[in-house]
């Protein structure tokens, strides 16, 4: 399958398919390109026309070799960077060209991020690390802390709310990071190698937790990963190579069903 054959509005094979329900597209990218200029005559084409879509409530993995453009695509989808050409849409609206102020508002209210390195403030408690995201979104401190306690409860860390990152295991720190991503009830949570710094047991626990959150709350997860176990827990896997989407396991399954 080449990237040219991957079209938007293709067959939905996500978690609601067995109930005969097709949710709306929550995130889509069409024809994204991105070139990084490293010097006068030295550049890298990180994206070369990437096209893909994700439906509301799905948990989707993005896989491919190092340097294929996975993280660049994730950053474009999550409004951390802008493409040179192409379109990104979130919840039905184009978001790749909306300006800094509108992008900041999206990052505050509709988008959450989980990073490989946790990115927790070492001098702050788990509660405050989560609450700061709520305050950033405009909540008063008391409101943000109440929301943070609920988010920590959702990831099984209510009893660790007063602990600093150094007092938590790697898996627990990533749970705090997931709670921080959840606290503002985003439409989509993007994860850039969210289990990359964890041992296999902690990775399995964190992956299962993200899956449970996706199923129970309808939150969409889009995860860049090298781990096939993480990908197997997702509804489908999008594969990339040389800056383009080359395969989509969900579309292949749908086409196989149609051909049967």
Buried (B, 14 or more C-beta within 10 A) or exposed (E): EEBEEBEEEBEBBBBBBEEEEBBEBBBBBBBBBBBEEEEEEEEEBBBBBBBBBBBBBBBBBBBBEEEBBBBBBBBBBBBBBBBEEBBBBBBEEEBBEBEEEEBEEBBBBBBBBBBBEBEBEEEBBBBBBBBBBBBBBEBEEEBBBBBBBBBBEBBEBBEBBEBBBEEBEBBBBBBBBBBBBBBBEBBBBBBBBBBBBBEEEBBBBBBEBBBEBBEEEBBBBBBBBBBEEBBEBBBBBBBBBBBBBBBBBBBBBBBEEEEE
